């Protein structure tokens, strides 16, 4: 895993700060490293314990999906993670180098009964889980990479 890079760099519009950038090899288990590093970085934002745990779950799941689906668990291909904040929100961008289609976040909602009856694939919980852990999920990509952006609204948690 590459070291965290802390930065005070402002975005183009001056409203967000890059808190950290890191990369993890696409090895199973490295989602936990990513989750813990992101948790360390956002600690200063004062998220409640519950919101922090939910963010950690979303980061781990999105990183695992990037390693598996985007990078095919090739340890030579990193998952890049960028953590940014503004006065109103926290953003965690997780990018892989995959060439497979970007999943549709509005596709079929997983249904445990349908899965047990074989009417839905047993897979497909990842994005659903992520969407229920954070305030917003944005998915983008092209033939060379995919990015999942996790958005957590800061409700008076910064500076108070």
ChimeraX commands (.cxc) that place a marker at each C-alpha (Angstrom):
marker #1 position 0.00,0.00,0.00 radius 0.5
marker #1 position 1.34,3.41,-0.84 radius 0.5
marker #1 position 1.56,5.96,1.91 radius 0.5
marker #1 position -1.19,8.44,2.57 radius 0.5
marker #1 position -0.56,11.81,1.03 radius 0.5
marker #1 position -2.04,14.60,3.10 radius 0.5
marker #1 position -2.77,17.82,1.30 radius 0.5
marker #1 position -4.34,21.20,1.85 radius 0.5
marker #1 position -4.91,21.58,-1.88 radius 0.5
marker #1 position -8.18,23.29,-2.72 radius 0.5
marker #1 position -10.46,22.24,-5.53 radius 0.5
marker #1 position -11.01,24.42,-8.56 radius 0.5
marker #1 position -13.87,26.24,-6.87 radius 0.5
marker #1 position -12.06,26.45,-3.52 radius 0.5
marker #1 position -14.79,24.59,-1.65 radius 0.5
marker #1 position -13.14,21.24,-0.93 radius 0.5
marker #1 position -9.87,19.96,0.46 radius 0.5
marker #1 position -8.04,16.79,-0.47 radius 0.5
marker #1 position -7.51,15.10,2.90 radius 0.5
marker #1 position -5.64,12.06,1.60 radius 0.5
marker #1 position -4.81,9.93,-1.41 radius 0.5
marker #1 position -3.78,6.30,-1.19 radius 0.5
marker #1 position -3.48,3.20,-3.32 radius 0.5
marker #1 position -3.87,-0.42,-2.33 radius 0.5
marker #1 position -2.85,-3.49,-4.35 radius 0.5
marker #1 position -5.80,-5.57,-5.53 radius 0.5
marker #1 position -5.17,-8.36,-3.04 radius 0.5
marker #1 position -8.04,-9.86,-1.02 radius 0.5
marker #1 position -8.03,-8.36,2.45 radius 0.5
marker #1 position -6.67,-4.98,1.44 radius 0.5
marker #1 position -10.20,-3.57,1.67 radius 0.5
marker #1 position -9.70,-3.62,5.43 radius 0.5
marker #1 position -6.49,-1.58,5.11 radius 0.5
marker #1 position -8.31,0.97,2.94 radius 0.5
marker #1 position -11.21,1.12,5.40 radius 0.5
marker #1 position -8.92,1.74,8.39 radius 0.5
marker #1 position -6.82,4.36,6.58 radius 0.5
marker #1 position -9.93,6.30,5.51 radius 0.5
marker #1 position -11.28,6.09,9.08 radius 0.5
marker #1 position -8.00,7.56,10.40 radius 0.5
marker #1 position -8.15,10.44,7.94 radius 0.5
marker #1 position -11.78,11.40,8.62 radius 0.5
marker #1 position -11.45,11.12,12.40 radius 0.5
marker #1 position -10.80,14.87,12.57 radius 0.5
marker #1 position -14.23,15.55,11.05 radius 0.5
marker #1 position -15.98,14.29,14.19 radius 0.5
marker #1 position -18.45,11.91,12.57 radius 0.5
marker #1 position -20.64,10.05,15.04 radius 0.5
marker #1 position -19.58,6.48,15.78 radius 0.5
marker #1 position -22.53,5.10,13.79 radius 0.5
marker #1 position -21.84,7.27,10.72 radius 0.5
marker #1 position -18.14,6.38,10.86 radius 0.5
marker #1 position -18.92,2.64,11.02 radius 0.5
marker #1 position -21.33,2.95,8.10 radius 0.5
marker #1 position -18.70,4.82,6.07 radius 0.5
marker #1 position -16.11,2.15,6.88 radius 0.5
marker #1 position -18.49,-0.56,5.67 radius 0.5
marker #1 position -19.14,1.33,2.43 radius 0.5
marker #1 position -15.42,1.96,1.82 radius 0.5
marker #1 position -14.55,-1.70,2.42 radius 0.5
marker #1 position -17.31,-2.96,0.14 radius 0.5
marker #1 position -16.54,-0.49,-2.66 radius 0.5
marker #1 position -12.82,-1.26,-2.44 radius 0.5
marker #1 position -13.48,-5.01,-2.51 radius 0.5
marker #1 position -15.74,-4.57,-5.55 radius 0.5
marker #1 position -13.03,-2.52,-7.29 radius 0.5
marker #1 position -10.40,-5.17,-6.58 radius 0.5
marker #1 position -12.63,-8.05,-7.69 radius 0.5
marker #1 position -14.67,-6.71,-10.59 radius 0.5
marker #1 position -12.48,-3.88,-11.88 radius 0.5
marker #1 position -8.97,-5.16,-11.30 radius 0.5
marker #1 position -9.68,-8.92,-11.24 radius 0.5
marker #1 position -7.59,-9.28,-8.05 radius 0.5
marker #1 position -4.40,-8.46,-9.95 radius 0.5
marker #1 position -2.02,-7.22,-7.21 radius 0.5
marker #1 position -0.08,-5.25,-9.83 radius 0.5
marker #1 position -3.16,-3.11,-10.48 radius 0.5
marker #1 position -3.96,-0.73,-7.62 radius 0.5
marker #1 position -7.23,0.63,-6.35 radius 0.5
marker #1 position -6.85,4.38,-5.88 radius 0.5
marker #1 position -8.71,6.15,-3.09 radius 0.5
marker #1 position -9.10,9.88,-2.63 radius 0.5
marker #1 position -10.68,11.45,0.47 radius 0.5
marker #1 position -12.02,14.99,0.17 radius 0.5
marker #1 position -14.10,17.27,2.35 radius 0.5
marker #1 position -16.01,20.50,2.12 radius 0.5
marker #1 position -17.97,22.46,4.68 radius 0.5
marker #1 position -21.02,20.31,3.96 radius 0.5
marker #1 position -19.86,16.90,2.77 radius 0.5
marker #1 position -17.21,14.19,2.82 radius 0.5
marker #1 position -16.35,12.45,-0.45 radius 0.5
marker #1 position -14.48,9.17,-0.82 radius 0.5
marker #1 position -13.60,8.32,-4.43 radius 0.5
marker #1 position -12.60,4.72,-5.13 radius 0.5
marker #1 position -11.20,4.07,-8.60 radius 0.5
marker #1 position -10.24,0.81,-10.29 radius 0.5
marker #1 position -8.69,0.12,-13.69 radius 0.5
marker #1 position -11.49,-2.13,-14.96 radius 0.5
marker #1 position -12.88,-2.35,-18.42 radius 0.5
marker #1 position -16.18,-4.01,-17.57 radius 0.5
marker #1 position -19.43,-2.03,-17.70 radius 0.5
marker #1 position -20.24,0.29,-14.82 radius 0.5
marker #1 position -23.00,-1.21,-12.67 radius 0.5
marker #1 position -26.35,0.56,-12.70 radius 0.5
marker #1 position -27.06,1.71,-9.14 radius 0.5
marker #1 position -30.81,1.67,-9.89 radius 0.5
marker #1 position -30.89,-1.91,-11.18 radius 0.5
marker #1 position -32.83,-4.69,-9.54 radius 0.5
marker #1 position -33.01,-4.39,-5.76 radius 0.5
marker #1 position -31.73,-7.55,-4.07 radius 0.5
marker #1 position -34.57,-9.62,-2.63 radius 0.5
marker #1 position -33.62,-12.34,-0.17 radius 0.5
marker #1 position -36.69,-14.46,-1.00 radius 0.5
marker #1 position -36.06,-14.21,-4.76 radius 0.5
marker #1 position -32.43,-15.14,-4.21 radius 0.5
marker #1 position -33.35,-18.15,-2.09 radius 0.5
marker #1 position -35.84,-19.27,-4.74 radius 0.5
marker #1 position -33.22,-18.92,-7.49 radius 0.5
marker #1 position -35.08,-16.06,-9.18 radius 0.5
marker #1 position -32.15,-13.68,-8.60 radius 0.5
marker #1 position -28.44,-14.38,-8.61 radius 0.5
marker #1 position -27.04,-14.89,-5.09 radius 0.5
marker #1 position -24.58,-12.08,-5.84 radius 0.5
marker #1 position -25.43,-8.42,-6.24 radius 0.5
marker #1 position -25.57,-7.15,-2.68 radius 0.5
marker #1 position -22.51,-4.87,-2.85 radius 0.5
marker #1 position -23.85,-1.70,-4.43 radius 0.5
marker #1 position -27.15,-2.10,-2.58 radius 0.5
marker #1 position -25.27,-2.31,0.72 radius 0.5
marker #1 position -23.06,0.68,-0.14 radius 0.5
marker #1 position -26.09,2.81,-1.06 radius 0.5
marker #1 position -27.62,2.10,2.33 radius 0.5
marker #1 position -24.48,3.05,4.27 radius 0.5
marker #1 position -23.88,6.57,2.92 radius 0.5
marker #1 position -26.03,9.53,1.88 radius 0.5
marker #1 position -25.31,9.29,-1.84 radius 0.5
marker #1 position -23.42,7.04,-4.24 radius 0.5
marker #1 position -22.19,8.21,-7.63 radius 0.5
marker #1 position -20.87,5.70,-10.16 radius 0.5
marker #1 position -18.96,6.73,-13.27 radius 0.5
marker #1 position -16.46,5.23,-15.65 radius 0.5
marker #1 position -15.15,4.63,-19.11 radius 0.5
marker #1 position -13.40,1.67,-20.76 radius 0.5
marker #1 position -10.25,2.34,-18.70 radius 0.5
marker #1 position -11.53,2.88,-15.16 radius 0.5
marker #1 position -14.51,3.01,-12.82 radius 0.5
marker #1 position -15.06,5.37,-9.93 radius 0.5
marker #1 position -17.48,4.98,-7.06 radius 0.5
marker #1 position -17.91,8.17,-5.08 radius 0.5
marker #1 position -19.31,7.86,-1.58 radius 0.5
marker #1 position -20.92,11.03,-0.24 radius 0.5
marker #1 position -21.56,11.63,3.45 radius 0.5
marker #1 position -23.38,14.83,4.31 radius 0.5
marker #1 position -21.82,16.61,7.26 radius 0.5
marker #1 position -24.68,17.66,9.50 radius 0.5
marker #1 position -23.06,20.23,11.72 radius 0.5
marker #1 position -20.25,17.79,12.46 radius 0.5
marker #1 position -17.41,19.95,11.16 radius 0.5
marker #1 position -16.31,22.54,13.68 radius 0.5
marker #1 position -19.07,21.73,16.11 radius 0.5
marker link #1:1,2 radius 0.2
marker link #1:2,3 radius 0.2
marker link #1:3,4 radius 0.2
marker link #1:4,5 radius 0.2
marker link #1:5,6 radius 0.2
marker link #1:6,7 radius 0.2
marker link #1:7,8 radius 0.2
marker link #1:8,9 radius 0.2
marker link #1:9,10 radius 0.2
marker link #1:10,11 radius 0.2
marker link #1:11,12 radius 0.2
marker link #1:12,13 radius 0.2
marker link #1:13,14 radius 0.2
marker link #1:14,15 radius 0.2
marker link #1:15,16 radius 0.2
marker link #1:16,17 radius 0.2
marker link #1:17,18 radius 0.2
marker link #1:18,19 radius 0.2
marker link #1:19,20 radius 0.2
marker link #1:20,21 radius 0.2
marker link #1:21,22 radius 0.2
marker link #1:22,23 radius 0.2
marker link #1:23,24 radius 0.2
marker link #1:24,25 radius 0.2
marker link #1:25,26 radius 0.2
marker link #1:26,27 radius 0.2
marker link #1:27,28 radius 0.2
marker link #1:28,29 radius 0.2
marker link #1:29,30 radius 0.2
marker link #1:30,31 radius 0.2
marker link #1:31,32 radius 0.2
marker link #1:32,33 radius 0.2
marker link #1:33,34 radius 0.2
marker link #1:34,35 radius 0.2
marker link #1:35,36 radius 0.2
marker link #1:36,37 radius 0.2
marker link #1:37,38 radius 0.2
marker link #1:38,39 radius 0.2
marker link #1:39,40 radius 0.2
marker link #1:40,41 radius 0.2
marker link #1:41,42 radius 0.2
marker link #1:42,43 radius 0.2
marker link #1:43,44 radius 0.2
marker link #1:44,45 radius 0.2
marker link #1:45,46 radius 0.2
marker link #1:46,47 radius 0.2
marker link #1:47,48 radius 0.2
marker link #1:48,49 radius 0.2
marker link #1:49,50 radius 0.2
marker link #1:50,51 radius 0.2
marker link #1:51,52 radius 0.2
marker link #1:52,53 radius 0.2
marker link #1:53,54 radius 0.2
marker link #1:54,55 radius 0.2
marker link #1:55,56 radius 0.2
marker link #1:56,57 radius 0.2
marker link #1:57,58 radius 0.2
marker link #1:58,59 radius 0.2
marker link #1:59,60 radius 0.2
marker link #1:60,61 radius 0.2
marker link #1:61,62 radius 0.2
marker link #1:62,63 radius 0.2
marker link #1:63,64 radius 0.2
marker link #1:64,65 radius 0.2
marker link #1:65,66 radius 0.2
marker link #1:66,67 radius 0.2
marker link #1:67,68 radius 0.2
marker link #1:68,69 radius 0.2
marker link #1:69,70 radius 0.2
marker link #1:70,71 radius 0.2
marker link #1:71,72 radius 0.2
marker link #1:72,73 radius 0.2
marker link #1:73,74 radius 0.2
marker link #1:74,75 radius 0.2
marker link #1:75,76 radius 0.2
marker link #1:76,77 radius 0.2
marker link #1:77,78 radius 0.2
marker link #1:78,79 radius 0.2
marker link #1:79,80 radius 0.2
marker link #1:80,81 radius 0.2
marker link #1:81,82 radius 0.2
marker link #1:82,83 radius 0.2
marker link #1:83,84 radius 0.2
marker link #1:84,85 radius 0.2
marker link #1:85,86 radius 0.2
marker link #1:86,87 radius 0.2
marker link #1:87,88 radius 0.2
marker link #1:88,89 radius 0.2
marker link #1:89,90 radius 0.2
marker link #1:90,91 radius 0.2
marker link #1:91,92 radius 0.2
marker link #1:92,93 radius 0.2
marker link #1:93,94 radius 0.2
marker link #1:94,95 radius 0.2
marker link #1:95,96 radius 0.2
marker link #1:96,97 radius 0.2
marker link #1:97,98 radius 0.2
marker link #1:98,99 radius 0.2
marker link #1:99,100 radius 0.2
marker link #1:100,101 radius 0.2
marker link #1:101,102 radius 0.2
marker link #1:102,103 radius 0.2
marker link #1:103,104 radius 0.2
marker link #1:104,105 radius 0.2
marker link #1:105,106 radius 0.2
marker link #1:106,107 radius 0.2
marker link #1:107,108 radius 0.2
marker link #1:108,109 radius 0.2
marker link #1:109,110 radius 0.2
marker link #1:110,111 radius 0.2
marker link #1:111,112 radius 0.2
marker link #1:112,113 radius 0.2
marker link #1:113,114 radius 0.2
marker link #1:114,115 radius 0.2
marker link #1:115,116 radius 0.2
marker link #1:116,117 radius 0.2
marker link #1:117,118 radius 0.2
marker link #1:118,119 radius 0.2
marker link #1:119,120 radius 0.2
marker link #1:120,121 radius 0.2
marker link #1:121,122 radius 0.2
marker link #1:122,123 radius 0.2
marker link #1:123,124 radius 0.2
marker link #1:124,125 radius 0.2
marker link #1:125,126 radius 0.2
marker link #1:126,127 radius 0.2
marker link #1:127,128 radius 0.2
marker link #1:128,129 radius 0.2
marker link #1:129,130 radius 0.2
marker link #1:130,131 radius 0.2
marker link #1:131,132 radius 0.2
marker link #1:132,133 radius 0.2
marker link #1:133,134 radius 0.2
marker link #1:134,135 radius 0.2
marker link #1:135,136 radius 0.2
marker link #1:136,137 radius 0.2
marker link #1:137,138 radius 0.2
marker link #1:138,139 radius 0.2
marker link #1:139,140 radius 0.2
marker link #1:140,141 radius 0.2
marker link #1:141,142 radius 0.2
marker link #1:142,143 radius 0.2
marker link #1:143,144 radius 0.2
marker link #1:144,145 radius 0.2
marker link #1:145,146 radius 0.2
marker link #1:146,147 radius 0.2
marker link #1:147,148 radius 0.2
marker link #1:148,149 radius 0.2
marker link #1:149,150 radius 0.2
marker link #1:150,151 radius 0.2
marker link #1:151,152 radius 0.2
marker link #1:152,153 radius 0.2
marker link #1:153,154 radius 0.2
marker link #1:154,155 radius 0.2
marker link #1:155,156 radius 0.2
marker link #1:156,157 radius 0.2
marker link #1:157,158 radius 0.2
marker link #1:158,159 radius 0.2
marker link #1:159,160 radius 0.2
view
